[in-house]
Amino acid sequence: MKKVTLKPVNVPLTGNLSVPGDKSISHRAIIFGSLARGKTKISNFLNGEDCLMTIKAFQSMGVKIDHKDDNVVIDSEGVTGFKEPLEPIYFGNSGTTARLMLGLLAGLPFHTTVYGDPSLTKRPMDRIRDPLIEMGAKIDGRNNGSLLPIAVRGQSLTGITFKPPVKSAQVKSGVLLAGLLAEGETTVIETTKTRDHTETMLSAFGGEITVNGNTVTVKGNQSLTGTEIEIPGDISSAAFFIVGALLVPGSQITIKNVGLNPTRTGLLDVLNQMGANLKIVETRRIGGEPIGDITVQYRELNAIEIDGDVIPRMIDEFPILALLATQIEGKTIIRDAEELRHKETDRISSVVNILNTLGAKVKGTDDGMIIEGKSPLIGGEVNSDGDHRLGMMIAIASLICQEDVTLVDPDVINISYPNFFDDLKKLQMI
Ligand code: S3P
């Protein structure tokens, strides 16, 4: 397997950077652009492998999608133009493609089989299978349709009221998408609000949706119209450099045009609570999504305890936050984050293993981690475990390691951030 050696460079991060488009919003732009009639133009689309899986899924159903760099043009006849794919559809590593597409496929008038890479093949699909079956879906697969590969025989669906037992925007979105194809109304009631890009984007395409606190309702059989969408920078990608700047003394960076949707900014709240020097300026709103610039300057932080409602608002940021906590005096405690065990890897076990190999003191718990700082990080050989966010966490860790870090399987970073190493270099040029 490919390896890269990351040498200790000891250079602060400085300057300005725009990170690539948001992964969650890019997936949804392709989905709604395909469901809508007419032309949809998407700019700043994330060219990562995950989002390309969503493009390919719709292309295999006959939707016309042209894609060049970070621009995508979709020309669709709407759902009635979708055709039965002739081959099984491959979702690669993408959990978002899997959960959202299963919702749609359940209500389309044809048969599909879907499968994924070894990581996706292990991830739980019962969380989306169960509500879809309640709506009338016919789903089968390994372990009774709770694991990919899964076969879906599209059916007429009926709207339901669903209270998801797990806090998951993918599940909420998959059910709402099925609801768009179902008879009657579909309501999702969450205990804690998860990212709401599906709700926001449905409105941008002229759809009707009612949001009342944590309760979301859509009507079936709506007609959507193609539109123009500019994707905000991905705060989950920006997070790696924001934390990088908080790890290396002398750093000061500004990340421009980042999505600041409050359902995604939990990391910024936690960093503020830790005493970080952050300046966040909202500059505009596009398609209902707030966008702005984040400036961060190095400063020593305080250890805190993180639990409760902030967890889903920063669910993808725990690997990089755990790295930061290794450099903070005292005990950082993360609770209520059992969902981390169901990501691209079990992110509690993997983060604990990787950081401890590098020299940190991290203990995994059932639903989180306890990180004892400050521990000097030494270096060594560590594997991304096929998880893009772990690959980037390791690269940022190498900025403060005393010796070389060998990163096994660096290419996995292409799943969400193909130019990650180039962008990191830009911030290291003094
Ligand atoms: C996502 C939701 C989250 C997140 C994932 C993207 C989405 O997953 O971890 O990276 O786009 O809806 P869960 O819904 O499993 O929490």
Boltz pocket constraint, residues with backbone or C-beta under 6 A from the ligand:
constraints:
  - pocket:
      binder: B
      contacts: [[A, 23], [A, 24], [A, 25], [A, 96], [A, 167], [A, 168], [A, 169], [A, 170], [A, 171], [A, 173], [A, 195], [A, 315], [A, 316], [A, 339], [A, 342]]
      max_distance: 6.0
